[in-house]
Amino acid sequence: MDARVREHAEIIADHSTDIQSGDDVVIQMPKEAEDLAVALHEVCGDRGANPVYLNYSKRAQRAFKRSADDFTEPSHRRALYEEADVFVIARGGANATEDADIAPETNAAYNRAMEEVKRTRLSKTWCLTQYPTASHAQLAGMSTEAYENFVWDAVSLDWDEQREFQAEMVEILDDADEVRIKSGDETDLTLDVSGNSTLNDYGEANLPGGEVFTAPARDGVDGEVHFDLPLYRYGREIDGVRLRFEDGEVVSHSAERNEDLLTGILDTDEGSRRLGELGIGMNRQIDRFTYNMLFDEKMGDTVHMAVGSAYPETVGGDNEVNESAEHVDMIVDMSEDSVIEVDGEVVQRNGTFAFEDGF
């Protein structure tokens, strides 16, 4: 086993989840990530925690979705989630596009059935990470060895140093009322963030981390945005997304590729037509686009916004949490002809923050 796999497991246990003696730990990942599952079981054994291993298979899930007439909440799965203390989930299957032929309306129905189960899991201590596999290396246009180096370099960052760097942006956003995102001729969006909290993601729930994020008010988003970097969702690439918002709601949309999938996402429920997250990428170690949102949304020189559910911890007590079975992040490249304004003051220009050299 590569020594970096054990290091990955120890970072998850020490930094991301703080696994303690007696913790009931759910380890959910594909068979391709078995080395990481083995290392996590060793770490759990060392600490006196109790692991259970769920072998997540996109191929099996695809078979279920294509065969079922409808979906109901799996109460046995929810019971497991209710009893668990810690979840560790890794991506990294054999085929990144395994579920590409699932109809958008089927995915929407499945997500609605799973909404409460997912909410239960998110209420616990959890970590989502990536195991480097050949399929994801291919998706990123990299050799397997280069992708392994890329993933493990990003995971093993100095997270205390990263936290301190990102804290400067948290301080700017925490007392803000309005954020304006402008990029090129097609993105000019204002977001009301008054009363909401900004979180500093430095490798805890997401590993790697490297962003600060908050939630806009449900009815506080206006303008247009062009997400000029693509995303993979349900095994299909969505590219060239354009959304127009009025009073917080998407009133028109388009995509240059797989617009039907985008439409299916937006039609999932009432909350999927509103933004649940505004995030600002700040991880300079992630220096290339890889078609993997866990990494891509953290890149420096980017912002991302998610249609769908908001993280409750980002929403102030006087504001309403946007709820949805979806949470789909999309990215704007802010490296050129772009600014972020907070309450009328420019805090980032062409990817450089006001507190960085060269601003």
URHU-V83416 format. One line per field, one symbol per residue. ss: DSSP state (~ for helix, > for strand, _ for the rest). psi: psi as a letter, one per 30 degrees, with the letter a starting at -180 (. if undefined). Layout:
ss = ???
psi = ???
This chain:
ss = __~~~~~~~~~~~~~~_______>>>>>>_~~~~~~~~~~~~~~~~~__>>>>>>__~~~~~~~~~~_______~~~~~~~~~__>>>>>>____________~~~~~~~~~~~~~~~~~~~__>>>>>>___~~~~~~~___~~~~~~~~~~~~___~~~~~~~~~~~~~~~~___>>>>>>___>>>>>>______>>>____>>___>>>>______>>>>>>>_>_>>>__>>>>_>>>>>>__>>>>>>__>_~~~~~~~~___~~~~>>>>>>>>_>_________~~~~__>__>>>>>>>___~~~____________>>>>>>>____>>>>>__>>>>>__>>______
psi = kkffeeeeeeeeeeeefhklkfkjkkjjllffgeeeeeeeeeeeeefgljkkkjjkjeeeeeeeefekelklkjeeeeeeeeflekkjkklhlfjfgegfgkkefeeeeeeefgeeeeeeefflklkkakkjleeeeeefhlleeeeeeeefeeegljfeeeeeeffeeeeefeglekkkkkjaffjjkkkjgkfllkkjjhgdekjlahlklaklkeghkkakkjjgkllkkhgkkklhkkkkkkhfkjflllkfkheeeeeeefgeaeffglkfkkkjkgjfejglkggjfeeeffklglllkkkbklkeffklfflkkkklfljjkkkkkgfkhklkkjhfkkfkkhfklfglkf.
